[in-house]
Amino acid sequence: MSSSDNEWSRPAAPPPPLFIGDKEKDLAKNVADEINERIIGQTVIYYPISIEHTNFHPVYGEAIEKSFLSPIRVHALVEWSGNKTRSGKFGVDRRSEISIKFHKRRLTEDQDLYVRIGDYVLYGDIHYEIVELEEPKRMYGQIDNRYEITAKCITAREGKFNAR
């Protein structure tokens, strides 16, 4: 037996970190899609703001009148926080809040949708405005692999949003 037969050869490329490569990420996406669509089965109608057709204030970046793109049906996990009643100097204010957990890759890759603060969703027969966003989940702790977007939403004020 020669010494060349017993030598170890270095692979051309190192393995992916934690053995999580593109195939594993795609598998996780497919499983999450299946669970969201066939088991959980909750949907919202998403109304994205048209960045091109909305007249934003040049300094503050806000718009009084917003233009919207066509609504999109999105599968997500929705948690209803109940009705909250507050009293203030203008009277009693009653609002409901929901938290929507979107699958990030499903939205960006399959539906070409990016969740933004100020967009609206329809859940049941109530319109909600997105007021806060979080990206709390990372796949196996990897910094570059975020897979969830959580949107905190409050009931849209009457007259502030018109779905037509």
MDTraj code that builds the backbone (N, CA, C; nanometers):
import mdtraj as md
import numpy as np

residues = "MET SER SER SER ASP ASN GLU TRP SER ARG PRO ALA ALA PRO PRO PRO PRO LEU PHE ILE GLY ASP LYS GLU LYS ASP LEU ALA LYS ASN VAL ALA ASP GLU ILE ASN GLU ARG ILE ILE GLY GLN THR VAL ILE TYR TYR PRO ILE SER ILE GLU HIS THR ASN PHE HIS PRO VAL TYR GLY GLU ALA ILE GLU LYS SER PHE LEU SER PRO ILE ARG VAL HIS ALA LEU VAL GLU TRP SER GLY ASN LYS THR ARG SER GLY LYS PHE GLY VAL ASP ARG ARG SER GLU ILE SER ILE LYS PHE HIS LYS ARG ARG LEU THR GLU ASP GLN ASP LEU TYR VAL ARG ILE GLY ASP TYR VAL LEU TYR GLY ASP ILE HIS TYR GLU ILE VAL GLU LEU GLU GLU PRO LYS ARG MET TYR GLY GLN ILE ASP ASN ARG TYR GLU ILE THR ALA LYS CYS ILE THR ALA ARG GLU GLY LYS PHE ASN ALA ARG".split()
xyz = np.array([
    [0.0849, -0.1177, 0.0000],
    [0.0000, 0.0000, 0.0000],
    [0.0891, 0.1235, 0.0000],
    [0.0669, 0.2087, -0.0958],
    [0.1488, 0.3287, -0.1059],
    [0.0928, 0.4391, -0.0173],
    [0.1751, 0.5358, 0.0125],
    [0.1325, 0.6459, 0.0987],
    [0.0301, 0.7356, 0.0299],
    [0.0282, 0.7364, -0.1049],
    [-0.0692, 0.8203, -0.1761],
    [-0.2099, 0.7639, -0.1662],
    [-0.2244, 0.6324, -0.1449],
    [-0.3571, 0.5727, -0.1296],
    [-0.4190, 0.6064, 0.0047],
    [-0.3356, 0.6399, 0.0996],
    [-0.3832, 0.6649, 0.2347],
    [-0.3984, 0.8137, 0.2649],
    [-0.3782, 0.8997, 0.1689],
    [-0.3855, 1.0430, 0.1940],
    [-0.5298, 1.0926, 0.1905],
    [-0.5529, 1.1861, 0.2777],
    [-0.6858, 1.2511, 0.2828],
    [-0.6883, 1.3653, 0.1830],
    [-0.7973, 1.3781, 0.1079],
    [-0.8073, 1.4885, 0.0117],
    [-0.9066, 1.5912, 0.0635],
    [-0.8728, 1.7150, 0.0467],
    [-0.9553, 1.8254, 0.0935],
    [-1.0711, 1.8460, -0.0049],
    [-1.1960, 1.8631, 0.0452],
    [-1.3081, 1.8889, -0.0469],
    [-1.2918, 2.0241, -0.1159],
    [-1.3570, 2.0389, -0.2303],
    [-1.3467, 2.1626, -0.3083],
    [-1.4058, 2.2819, -0.2336],
    [-1.5133, 2.2594, -0.1603],
    [-1.5781, 2.3684, -0.0862],
    [-1.6160, 2.3175, 0.0522],
    [-1.6087, 2.4018, 0.1523],
    [-1.6471, 2.3577, 0.2863],
    [-1.7976, 2.3365, 0.2950],
    [-1.8417, 2.2555, 0.3901],
    [-1.9866, 2.2369, 0.4043],
    [-2.0522, 2.3652, 0.4541],
    [-2.1821, 2.3819, 0.4290],
    [-2.2492, 2.5020, 0.4784],
    [-2.2504, 2.5035, 0.6310],
    [-2.2572, 2.6215, 0.6925],
    [-2.2553, 2.6290, 0.8382],
    [-2.3747, 2.5566, 0.8984],
    [-2.3485, 2.4828, 1.0036],
    [-2.4516, 2.4061, 1.0746],
    [-2.5274, 2.3110, 0.9817],
    [-2.4700, 2.2786, 0.8698],
    [-2.5313, 2.1896, 0.7717],
    [-2.6651, 2.2430, 0.7215],
    [-2.6811, 2.3730, 0.7223],
    [-2.8024, 2.4373, 0.6728],
    [-2.7677, 2.5059, 0.5418],
    [-2.8005, 2.4413, 0.4328],
    [-2.7751, 2.4972, 0.3011],
    [-2.9056, 2.5384, 0.2347],
    [-2.8992, 2.5651, 0.1065],
    [-3.0181, 2.6082, 0.0323],
    [-3.1266, 2.5016, 0.0308],
    [-3.0886, 2.3741, 0.0219],
    [-3.1888, 2.2666, 0.0188],
    [-3.2674, 2.2625, 0.1496],
    [-3.1979, 2.2791, 0.2617],
    [-3.2659, 2.2767, 0.3915],
    [-3.3553, 2.3994, 0.4095],
    [-3.3089, 2.5140, 0.3627],
    [-3.3911, 2.6351, 0.3708],
    [-3.5156, 2.6217, 0.2841],
    [-3.5012, 2.5643, 0.1662],
    [-3.6172, 2.5433, 0.0786],
    [-3.7156, 2.4444, 0.1401],
    [-3.6637, 2.3396, 0.2038],
    [-3.7513, 2.2437, 0.2712],
    [-3.8301, 2.3116, 0.3825],
    [-3.7627, 2.3927, 0.4637],
    [-3.8315, 2.4642, 0.5719],
    [-3.9376, 2.5579, 0.5167],
    [-3.9099, 2.6247, 0.4049],
    [-4.0083, 2.7136, 0.3420],
    [-4.1290, 2.6354, 0.2940],
    [-4.1046, 2.5215, 0.2279],
    [-4.2148, 2.4406, 0.1767],
    [-4.3025, 2.3860, 0.2892],
    [-4.2415, 2.3438, 0.3994],
    [-4.3182, 2.2942, 0.5138],
    [-4.4002, 2.4076, 0.5747],
    [-4.3394, 2.5255, 0.5907],
    [-4.4121, 2.6403, 0.6466],
    [-4.5283, 2.6817, 0.5562],
    [-4.5068, 2.6808, 0.4247],
    [-4.6153, 2.7133, 0.3312],
    [-4.7307, 2.6152, 0.3463],
    [-4.6979, 2.4879, 0.3539],
    [-4.8002, 2.3834, 0.3678],
    [-4.8796, 2.4015, 0.4974],
    [-4.8097, 2.4281, 0.6068],
    [-4.8773, 2.4472, 0.7359],
    [-4.9661, 2.5707, 0.7322],
    [-4.9140, 2.6833, 0.6804],
    [-4.9921, 2.8074, 0.6754],
    [-5.1165, 2.7927, 0.5886],
    [-5.1034, 2.7283, 0.4747],
    [-5.2139, 2.7243, 0.3802],
    [-5.3139, 2.6127, 0.4085],
    [-5.2662, 2.4956, 0.4481],
    [-5.3563, 2.3802, 0.4592],
    [-5.3986, 2.3467, 0.6005],
    [-5.3205, 2.3832, 0.6994],
    [-5.3556, 2.3487, 0.8369],
    [-5.4102, 2.4699, 0.9115],
    [-5.3325, 2.5791, 0.9159],
    [-5.3790, 2.6993, 0.9860],
    [-5.4933, 2.7622, 0.9087],
    [-5.4733, 2.7855, 0.7794],
    [-5.5800, 2.8301, 0.6914],
    [-5.6317, 2.9710, 0.7131],
    [-5.5608, 3.0545, 0.7865],
    [-5.6051, 3.1922, 0.8054],
    [-5.5528, 3.2780, 0.6907],
    [-5.6379, 3.3667, 0.6421],
    [-5.5955, 3.4580, 0.5368],
    [-5.6330, 3.6005, 0.5741],
    [-5.5569, 3.6931, 0.5209],
    [-5.5892, 3.8348, 0.5293],
    [-5.5827, 3.8896, 0.3878],
    [-5.6534, 3.9974, 0.3648],
    [-5.6434, 4.0689, 0.2385],
    [-5.5509, 4.1870, 0.2642],
    [-5.4425, 4.1933, 0.1898],
    [-5.3380, 4.2921, 0.2122],
    [-5.3500, 4.4039, 0.1093],
    [-5.3520, 4.5290, 0.1564],
    [-5.3612, 4.6474, 0.0706],
    [-5.2289, 4.7239, 0.0770],
    [-5.1362, 4.6983, -0.0168],
    [-5.0088, 4.7703, -0.0132],
    [-5.0220, 4.9117, -0.0685],
    [-4.9475, 5.0038, -0.0095],
    [-4.9459, 5.1426, -0.0568],
    [-4.8665, 5.1491, -0.1868],
    [-4.9166, 5.2260, -0.2815],
    [-4.8436, 5.2499, -0.4056],
    [-4.7442, 5.3624, -0.3807],
    [-4.6175, 5.3279, -0.3773],
    [-4.5119, 5.4262, -0.3523],
    [-4.5060, 5.5276, -0.4666],
    [-4.5288, 5.4812, -0.5889],
    [-4.5192, 5.5685, -0.7068],
    [-4.6337, 5.6684, -0.7169],
    [-4.7545, 5.6294, -0.6744],
    [-4.8718, 5.7138, -0.6949],
    [-4.9163, 5.7906, -0.5709],
    [-4.8483, 5.7722, -0.4591],
    [-4.8837, 5.8437, -0.3364],
    [-4.7944, 5.9663, -0.3235],
    [-4.8563, 6.0788, -0.2884],
    [-4.7835, 6.2045, -0.2742],
    [-4.7366, 6.2197, -0.1290],
    [-4.6107, 6.1826, -0.1034],
    [-4.5541, 6.1910, 0.0306],
    [-4.4991, 6.3313, 0.0553],
    [-4.5084, 6.3776, 0.1807],
    [-4.4527, 6.5062, 0.2201],
    [-4.3002, 6.4974, 0.2088],
    [-4.2361, 6.5984, 0.1468],
    [-4.0919, 6.5887, 0.1234],
    [-4.0069, 6.5877, 0.2513],
    [-4.0543, 6.6482, 0.3597],
    [-3.9759, 6.6541, 0.4830],
    [-4.0114, 6.5401, 0.5778],
    [-4.1425, 6.5202, 0.6001],
    [-4.1871, 6.4242, 0.7001],
    [-4.2065, 6.2828, 0.6449],
    [-4.2202, 6.2682, 0.5140],
    [-4.2377, 6.1368, 0.4542],
    [-4.3747, 6.0769, 0.4765],
    [-4.4724, 6.1578, 0.5177],
    [-4.6079, 6.1098, 0.5411],
    [-4.6979, 6.1554, 0.4279],
    [-4.8125, 6.0901, 0.4143],
    [-4.9090, 6.1258, 0.3107],
    [-5.0485, 6.1266, 0.3702],
    [-5.1230, 6.2324, 0.3430],
    [-5.2614, 6.2403, 0.3900],
    [-5.3490, 6.1497, 0.3047],
    [-5.3357, 6.1610, 0.1739],
    [-5.4096, 6.0763, 0.0801],
    [-5.3150, 5.9687, 0.0279],
    [-5.3511, 5.8428, 0.0490],
    [-5.2672, 5.7328, 0.0033],
    [-5.3337, 5.6624, -0.1141],
    [-5.2513, 5.6195, -0.2088],
    [-5.2991, 5.5373, -0.3200],
    [-5.2541, 5.3944, -0.2937],
    [-5.3400, 5.2997, -0.3274],
    [-5.3109, 5.1601, -0.2984],
    [-5.3055, 5.0775, -0.4259],
    [-5.2240, 4.9731, -0.4214],
    [-5.2197, 4.8756, -0.5292],
    [-5.3356, 4.7786, -0.5112],
    [-5.3523, 4.6873, -0.6043],
    [-5.4596, 4.5878, -0.5938],
    [-5.4395, 4.5021, -0.4689],
    [-5.5487, 4.4659, -0.4020],
    [-5.5368, 4.3840, -0.2810],
    [-5.4850, 4.2439, -0.3137],
    [-5.4165, 4.1847, -0.2165],
    [-5.3551, 4.0533, -0.2325],
    [-5.3979, 3.9649, -0.1161],
    [-5.4381, 3.8419, -0.1478],
    [-5.4721, 3.7461, -0.0416],
    [-5.3436, 3.6830, 0.0086],
    [-5.3248, 3.6845, 0.1420],
    [-5.2025, 3.6343, 0.2027],
    [-5.2394, 3.5364, 0.3143],
    [-5.1727, 3.4225, 0.3155],
    [-5.1876, 3.3263, 0.4247],
    [-5.0939, 3.3667, 0.5368],
    [-5.1449, 3.3678, 0.6590],
    [-5.0648, 3.4097, 0.7742],
    [-5.1276, 3.3539, 0.9010],
    [-5.0587, 3.3709, 1.0108],
    [-5.1114, 3.3354, 1.1420],
    [-5.1545, 3.4646, 1.2098],
    [-5.2827, 3.4745, 1.2446],
    [-5.3372, 3.5973, 1.3029],
    [-5.3760, 3.5707, 1.4476],
    [-5.3302, 3.6570, 1.5362],
    [-5.3657, 3.6505, 1.6783],
    [-5.4429, 3.7764, 1.7141],
    [-5.5655, 3.7585, 1.7610],
    [-5.6493, 3.8719, 1.7971],
    [-5.6265, 3.9035, 1.9439],
    [-5.5976, 4.0297, 1.9747],
    [-5.5679, 4.0711, 2.1119],
    [-5.6908, 4.1215, 2.1866],
    [-5.8037, 4.1251, 2.1206],
    [-5.9255, 4.1703, 2.1865],
    [-5.9500, 4.3181, 2.1675],
    [-6.0597, 4.3642, 2.2227],
    [-6.0947, 4.5057, 2.2156],
    [-6.0333, 4.5794, 2.3332],
    [-5.9814, 4.6976, 2.3063],
    [-5.9263, 4.7822, 2.4116],
    [-6.0050, 4.9126, 2.4118],
    [-6.0552, 4.9491, 2.5283],
    [-6.1323, 5.0718, 2.5429],
    [-6.0517, 5.1696, 2.6269],
    [-6.0382, 5.2911, 2.5741],
    [-5.9660, 5.3970, 2.6445],
    [-6.0530, 5.5216, 2.6461],
    [-6.0407, 5.5971, 2.7519],
    [-6.1118, 5.7242, 2.7550],
    [-6.0090, 5.8361, 2.7508],
    [-6.0413, 5.9369, 2.6733],
    [-5.9511, 6.0505, 2.6592],
    [-6.0307, 6.1793, 2.6592],
    [-5.9654, 6.2868, 2.6215],
    [-6.0333, 6.4158, 2.6252],
    [-6.1389, 6.4298, 2.5156],
    [-6.1364, 6.3410, 2.4153],
    [-6.2371, 6.3455, 2.3088],
    [-6.3455, 6.2402, 2.3262],
    [-6.3440, 6.1682, 2.4370],
    [-6.4457, 6.0677, 2.4630],
    [-6.3840, 5.9288, 2.4713],
    [-6.4687, 5.8291, 2.4559],
    [-6.4259, 5.6902, 2.4676],
    [-6.3813, 5.6399, 2.3308],
    [-6.2691, 5.5706, 2.3290],
    [-6.2129, 5.5155, 2.2061],
    [-6.2024, 5.3647, 2.2223],
    [-6.2663, 5.2918, 2.1312],
    [-6.2628, 5.1457, 2.1362],
    [-6.1975, 5.0934, 2.0093],
    [-6.0915, 5.0178, 2.0282],
    [-6.0166, 4.9620, 1.9149],
    [-5.9831, 4.8170, 1.9426],
    [-5.9693, 4.7413, 1.8344],
    [-5.9180, 4.6055, 1.8492],
    [-5.7794, 4.5996, 1.7860],
    [-5.7001, 4.5070, 1.8340],
    [-5.5643, 4.4902, 1.7846],
    [-5.5436, 4.3455, 1.7418],
    [-5.4646, 4.3282, 1.6376],
    [-5.4255, 4.1948, 1.5945],
    [-5.2748, 4.1936, 1.5705],
    [-5.2186, 4.0759, 1.5772],
    [-5.0788, 4.0541, 1.5433],
    [-5.0771, 3.9508, 1.4314],
    [-5.0140, 3.9861, 1.3196],
    [-5.0104, 3.8970, 1.2039],
    [-4.8676, 3.8498, 1.1837],
    [-4.8510, 3.7181, 1.1767],
    [-4.7192, 3.6592, 1.1529],
    [-4.7142, 3.6106, 1.0093],
    [-4.6331, 3.6796, 0.9292],
    [-4.6161, 3.6474, 0.7876],
    [-4.4909, 3.5624, 0.7696],
    [-4.4921, 3.4741, 0.6703],
    [-4.3727, 3.3994, 0.6321],
    [-4.2989, 3.4831, 0.5288],
    [-4.1832, 3.5339, 0.5661],
    [-4.1120, 3.6336, 0.4856],
    [-4.0787, 3.5850, 0.3446],
    [-4.0231, 3.4666, 0.3307],
    [-3.9849, 3.4184, 0.1966],
    [-4.1065, 3.3972, 0.1080],
    [-4.2166, 3.3524, 0.1670],
    [-4.3395, 3.3324, 0.0886],
    [-4.3852, 3.4652, 0.0298],
    [-4.3786, 3.5708, 0.1097],
    [-4.4215, 3.7025, 0.0619],
    [-4.3267, 3.7586, -0.0424],
    [-4.1979, 3.7620, -0.0110],
    [-4.1029, 3.8300, -0.0984],
    [-4.0744, 3.7530, -0.2263],
    [-4.0590, 3.6207, -0.2178],
    [-4.0228, 3.5420, -0.3354],
    [-4.1428, 3.5027, -0.4207],
    [-4.2527, 3.4610, -0.3561],
    [-4.3665, 3.4082, -0.4311],
    [-4.4703, 3.5147, -0.4675],
    [-4.4887, 3.6141, -0.3800],
    [-4.5938, 3.7130, -0.4027],
    [-4.5390, 3.8530, -0.4305],
    [-4.4090, 3.8715, -0.4284],
    [-4.3450, 4.0006, -0.4535],
    [-4.4086, 4.1106, -0.3678],
    [-4.4189, 4.0834, -0.2380],
    [-4.4852, 4.1717, -0.1440],
    [-4.3910, 4.2016, -0.0286],
    [-4.3838, 4.3288, 0.0084],
    [-4.3004, 4.3717, 0.1200],
    [-4.3899, 4.4416, 0.2212],
    [-4.3928, 4.3905, 0.3438],
    [-4.4790, 4.4446, 0.4485],
    [-4.4197, 4.5762, 0.4968],
    [-4.5051, 4.6795, 0.5037],
    [-4.4603, 4.8129, 0.5454],
    [-4.5582, 4.8724, 0.6470],
    [-4.5051, 4.9561, 0.7329],
    [-4.5903, 5.0316, 0.8248],
    [-4.6748, 5.1271, 0.7414],
    [-4.8020, 5.1368, 0.7735],
    [-4.8932, 5.2246, 0.6997],
    [-4.9799, 5.1509, 0.6000],
    [-4.9440, 5.0259, 0.5657],
    [-5.0299, 4.9448, 0.4798],
    [-5.1507, 4.8989, 0.5600],
    [-5.2524, 4.8514, 0.4903],
    [-5.3752, 4.8069, 0.5548],
    [-5.4017, 4.6601, 0.5234],
    [-5.4716, 4.5934, 0.6156],
    [-5.5156, 4.4559, 0.5942],
    [-5.6621, 4.4449, 0.6310],
    [-5.7283, 4.3500, 0.5685],
    [-5.8669, 4.3172, 0.6019],
    [-5.8654, 4.1798, 0.6662],
    [-5.9118, 4.1722, 0.7893],
    [-5.9228, 4.0450, 0.8600],
    [-6.0670, 4.0323, 0.9058],
    [-6.1353, 3.9318, 0.8562],
    [-6.2792, 3.9218, 0.8803],
    [-6.3479, 4.0328, 0.8046],
    [-6.4211, 4.1172, 0.8746],
    [-6.4856, 4.2313, 0.8094],
    [-6.4329, 4.3648, 0.8640],
    [-6.3159, 4.3616, 0.9274],
    [-6.2576, 4.4813, 0.9866],
    [-6.1251, 4.5129, 0.9179],
    [-6.1058, 4.6408, 0.8845],
    [-5.9790, 4.6856, 0.8274],
    [-5.8861, 4.7294, 0.9407],
    [-5.7605, 4.6910, 0.9269],
    [-5.6586, 4.7250, 1.0256],
    [-5.5435, 4.7966, 0.9570],
    [-5.4786, 4.8848, 1.0315],
    [-5.3598, 4.9539, 0.9822],
    [-5.2373, 4.8949, 1.0507],
    [-5.1319, 4.8696, 0.9734],
    [-5.0069, 4.8184, 1.0302],
    [-4.9334, 4.9353, 1.0949],
    [-4.9056, 4.9229, 1.2250],
    [-4.8417, 5.0313, 1.2991],
    [-4.7040, 4.9943, 1.3533],
    [-4.6696, 4.8661, 1.3510],
    [-4.5406, 4.8239, 1.4054],
    [-4.4977, 4.6934, 1.3386],
    [-4.3680, 4.6813, 1.3099],
    [-4.3138, 4.5602, 1.2474],
    [-4.1980, 4.5049, 1.3293],
    [-4.1866, 4.3730, 1.3306],
    [-4.0748, 4.3050, 1.3944],
    [-4.0315, 4.1899, 1.3049],
    [-3.9051, 4.1522, 1.3144],
    [-3.8554, 4.0312, 1.2510],
    [-3.7927, 3.9461, 1.3604],
    [-3.8767, 3.8763, 1.4400],
    [-3.8260, 3.8104, 1.5600],
    [-3.7600, 3.6744, 1.5398],
    [-3.7845, 3.6063, 1.4294],
    [-3.7355, 3.4690, 1.4144],
    [-3.6217, 3.4603, 1.3138],
    [-3.5223, 3.3820, 1.3512],
    [-3.4097, 3.3536, 1.2621],
    [-3.3966, 3.2034, 1.2509],
    [-3.3685, 3.1569, 1.1302],
    [-3.3571, 3.0137, 1.1094],
    [-3.2282, 2.9630, 1.1723],
    [-3.2423, 2.8785, 1.2737],
    [-3.1308, 2.8184, 1.3453],
    [-3.0311, 2.9227, 1.3966],
    [-3.0805, 3.0412, 1.4287],
    [-2.9970, 3.1447, 1.4861],
    [-2.9046, 3.2158, 1.3887],
    [-2.9161, 3.1840, 1.2606],
    [-2.8287, 3.2477, 1.1628],
    [-2.8735, 3.3908, 1.1376],
    [-2.7821, 3.4831, 1.1451],
    [-2.8126, 3.6260, 1.1395],
    [-2.8767, 3.6675, 1.0075],
    [-2.8393, 3.6041, 0.8972],
    [-2.8895, 3.6443, 0.7654],
    [-3.0163, 3.5722, 0.7232],
    [-3.0650, 3.4800, 0.8019],
    [-3.1801, 3.3996, 0.7614],
    [-3.3017, 3.4259, 0.8487],
    [-3.3632, 3.5400, 0.8269],
    [-3.4871, 3.5729, 0.8981],
    [-3.6037, 3.5179, 0.8179],
    [-3.6982, 3.4558, 0.8869],
    [-3.8063, 3.3933, 0.8124],
    [-3.9452, 3.4359, 0.8572],
    [-3.9548, 3.5264, 0.9506],
    [-4.0867, 3.5694, 0.9964],
    [-4.0903, 3.7207, 1.0073],
    [-4.2068, 3.7772, 0.9723],
    [-4.2327, 3.9194, 0.9931],
    [-4.3614, 3.9274, 1.0745],
    [-4.3554, 3.9937, 1.1877],
    [-4.4739, 4.0114, 1.2714],
    [-4.5195, 4.1564, 1.2606],
    [-4.6462, 4.1737, 1.2251],
    [-4.7036, 4.3074, 1.2105],
    [-4.8089, 4.3285, 1.3189],
    [-4.7905, 4.4338, 1.3976],
    [-4.8924, 4.4723, 1.4959],
    [-4.9866, 4.5687, 1.4251],
    [-5.1154, 4.5409, 1.4336],
    [-5.2155, 4.6194, 1.3610],
    [-5.3244, 4.6672, 1.4560],
    [-5.3763, 4.7866, 1.4275],
    [-5.4882, 4.8411, 1.5042],
    [-5.6027, 4.8716, 1.4078],
    [-5.7218, 4.8766, 1.4618],
    [-5.8391, 4.9057, 1.3801],
    [-5.8209, 5.0378, 1.3070],
    [-5.8493, 5.0371, 1.1782],
    [-5.8367, 5.1601, 1.0982],
    [-5.9483, 5.2556, 1.1361],
    [-5.9154, 5.3813, 1.1453],
    [-6.0159, 5.4833, 1.1747],
    [-6.1149, 5.4930, 1.0599],
    [-6.2391, 5.5123, 1.0942],
    [-6.3425, 5.5278, 0.9925],
    [-6.3156, 5.6534, 0.9114],
    [-6.3180, 5.6405, 0.7807],
    [-6.2927, 5.7527, 0.6921],
    [-6.1455, 5.7682, 0.6561],
    [-6.0558, 5.7004, 0.7272],
    [-5.9130, 5.7098, 0.6967],
    [-5.8722, 5.6159, 0.5843],
    [-5.9446, 5.5033, 0.5717],
    [-5.9132, 5.4057, 0.4678],
    [-6.0425, 5.3659, 0.3971],
    [-6.0371, 5.3720, 0.2641],
    [-6.1509, 5.3305, 0.1831],
    [-6.1012, 5.2219, 0.0887],
    [-6.1537, 5.1001, 0.1035],
    [-6.1068, 4.9875, 0.0244],
    [-6.1482, 4.9948, -0.1216],
    [-6.2377, 5.0823, -0.1576],
    [-6.2843, 5.0865, -0.2980],
    [-6.1902, 5.1632, -0.3842],
])
top = md.Topology()
chain = top.add_chain()
for i, resn in enumerate(residues, 1):
    res = top.add_residue(resn, chain, resSeq=i)
    for name in ("N", "CA", "C"):
        top.add_atom(name, md.element.get_by_symbol(name[0]), res)
traj = md.Trajectory(xyz[None], top)
